[in-house]
Amino acid sequence: MSCVLSSTGRKEESHAGWCLSLRNDARERRRSIVEVSVEVEEEEEEEEGEVEVVGEEEEEEEEEGDGDEGEGGKGGGTGAGVASSQARYSPKYEVRKSHIVDARMPRALPTRRGLQALALVLATAYVTILLYQAVAPRQWIEEISSEVNGRNEPLIEVSASRRIVIGEGGSAMTPPLATATMVPFSTNLDDVFISVKTTKHYHRSRLPAIIGTWFQFAKDQTWFFTDREDPYFQNQTNGHMIDTKCSSSHNRRALCCKMSVEFDRFLESGRKWFCHFDDDNYVNVPRLLKLLDNYNPREDWYLGRPSIPAPLEIIRQGPEPSKRPQKVRFWFATGGAGFCISRALALKMTPLAGGGKFITVGDRIRLPDDVTMGYIIEYLLKKQLTVIEQFHSHLEPMKFLNKDTFHEQVSFSYSKGARDEWNILKIDGFDTKEDPRRFKSIHCHLFPHLPNCPHR
């Protein structure tokens, strides 16, 4: 009994039952090979074992094929051997075998567990950076304890030029300033040019109160602009009295003349901030420096406080007389409370206000110095005023200022009414006959451990 293959691949069966059994056995072997290759692809750990199973099955096929050849030799065995060989080495079998070999090679791509670990490391590093940026605040000033006059008291310590003794509760907090630009450095006294406008009529009545109090904190940074030479106060201020050669009148042109000299002197100084005050202002110098810490002098800043509830509106004649006059609206910081201008903004103002041109602009709009300053900055240069509520002028009632907030204020003022009624701070301290303007009292309130201040 034999199963013979013809030249065309057709089977001639001498015994139908024997051939059917042979075909079933071949199908069984092919099915086992497919199952082994699938298992190798899904389970990497069982690759070698599965390959060995396939090898054993292949050997069994060869042995059975040899047996078939033997039987075929007895009765046409040559044809049976060829059929078995074709069943073992068909193209489909070769493809399956190549899959098994490929499955044995190690995988080069990272595993899922490795990718998860890498993602966790990156996420941890990112969160760490965010936490550092949130927790590490800017160190504006350091408060250290030092013994002065036999007592421990806090100092504002930024640099040697800013070392100023502060009394109890003397460290003031920076007010919330929504438009402030944080800068990576603090403002030193040498960065500020402080000008005080005065006149010969007030040398004896107003300057002593300033020279005996806050001027002592900024001797090298404060200059008095007046209209008359005065050797006595030139000596008292260590040569910081500047005769502007302007009129001693209080009219708008005389005021613009002095402001023009102040502005030009600031430009020559090379300093970062121009801060103007009047001779009836008490200036809290440490608080002024803290305020300026919040603004970058390389940007355009106009800091001050208006004395009117709405923008000033004026009628301005255009360059051509034939055209109708136009309305102009702008804010300005009142000079009686003080204001500060960054150097960046002052340089932009130079073509309009430098070299005496400030007087020309004032003559054109026929308004005082502080209004002219606002006109140039707000209207001509289109730079807005940043309102600082801590500046105070004699135009507001001083008695309503809260004593608990004195340390936070930048400037104070006073005035005397027609009926000899004083608009002054309501504060305990020196007798009103000794200190009618209350400069000594506020000075000792802010810095109680200074010499000549009664300890309370």
Secondary structure, 3 states (H helix, E strand, C coil): CCEEECCCCCEEECCHHHHHHHHHHHHHHHHHHHHHHHHHHHCHHHHHHHHHHHHHHHHHHHHHHHHHHHHHHHCCHHHHHHHHHHHHCCHHHHHHHHHHHHHHCCCCCCCHHHHHHHHHHHHHHHHHHHHHHHHCCCCCCEEEEEEECCEEEEEEECCHHHCEECCCCCCCCCCCCCCCCCCCCCCCHHHEEEEEECCHHHHHHHHHHHHCCHHHHCCCCEEEEECCCCHHHHHHCCCCEEECCCCCCCCHHHHHHHHHHHHHHHHHHCCCEEEEEECCCEECHHHHHHHHCCCCCCCCCEEECCCCCCCEEEEECCCCCCCCCEEEEECCCCCCCCEEEEHHHHHHHHHHHHHHHHHHHHHHHCCCHHHHHHHHHHHHCCCCCEECCCCCCCCCCHHHCCHHHHHHCCEECCEECCCCCEECCCCCCCCCCCCCCCHHHHHHHHCCCCCCCCCC
